[in-house]
C-alpha cells in the first residue's frame, strides 16, 4: 500500500442497481450503467476505515 495514492469505488446503491439490471436485462447493460456512474474518490489512508465499515 505504500505506492497507492488513491482508489475509486462505485457507490453501493449503484452497484446493487447494476446487479439488478444484469439479472433483468443483460451484463452489457449493467456494464454501461456502471460506466456512466460517478466513482467515489478516496485517499489511500481511508481504506482501513472503509473495510471496517463493510463489516
C-alpha positions as CSV (number, residue, x, y, z in Angstrom):
1,X,0.0,0.0,0.0
2,X,3.0,2.4,0.1
3,X,2.6,3.0,-3.6
4,X,-1.2,3.6,-3.6
5,X,-2.2,7.2,-3.6
6,X,-6.0,6.8,-4.0
7,X,-8.7,4.5,-5.1
8,X,-12.2,4.8,-6.6
9,X,-15.3,2.8,-5.8
10,X,-18.8,2.7,-7.1
11,X,-21.5,3.6,-4.6
12,X,-23.2,0.6,-3.0
13,X,-26.6,1.7,-4.4
14,X,-25.1,2.0,-8.0
15,X,-23.6,-1.5,-7.7
16,X,-26.8,-3.0,-6.4
17,X,-28.8,-1.4,-9.3
18,X,-26.3,-2.7,-11.8
19,X,-26.6,-6.2,-10.4
20,X,-30.4,-6.0,-10.7
21,X,-30.1,-4.6,-14.3
22,X,-27.8,-7.5,-15.2
23,X,-30.3,-10.0,-13.8
24,X,-33.3,-8.3,-15.6
25,X,-31.6,-7.3,-18.8
26,X,-28.0,-8.2,-19.7
27,X,-24.5,-7.9,-18.3
28,X,-23.6,-5.4,-21.0
29,X,-26.5,-3.1,-19.9
30,X,-25.1,-3.3,-16.3
31,X,-21.6,-2.5,-17.6
32,X,-22.9,0.5,-19.4
33,X,-24.7,1.6,-16.3
34,X,-21.6,1.3,-14.2
35,X,-19.6,3.1,-16.8
36,X,-21.9,6.1,-16.7
37,X,-22.0,6.3,-12.9
38,X,-19.7,8.5,-10.8
39,X,-17.0,6.9,-8.8
40,X,-16.2,8.0,-5.3
41,X,-12.6,9.0,-4.7
42,X,-10.8,8.0,-1.6
43,X,-7.4,8.7,-0.2
44,X,-5.3,5.5,0.4
45,X,-5.4,6.4,4.2
46,X,-9.2,5.8,4.2
47,X,-9.0,2.1,3.1
48,X,-8.9,0.6,6.6
49,X,-11.8,2.7,7.7
50,X,-13.9,1.7,4.7
51,X,-13.1,-2.0,5.1
52,X,-14.1,-1.7,8.8
53,X,-17.5,-0.2,7.8
54,X,-18.1,-3.0,5.3
55,X,-18.0,-5.5,8.2
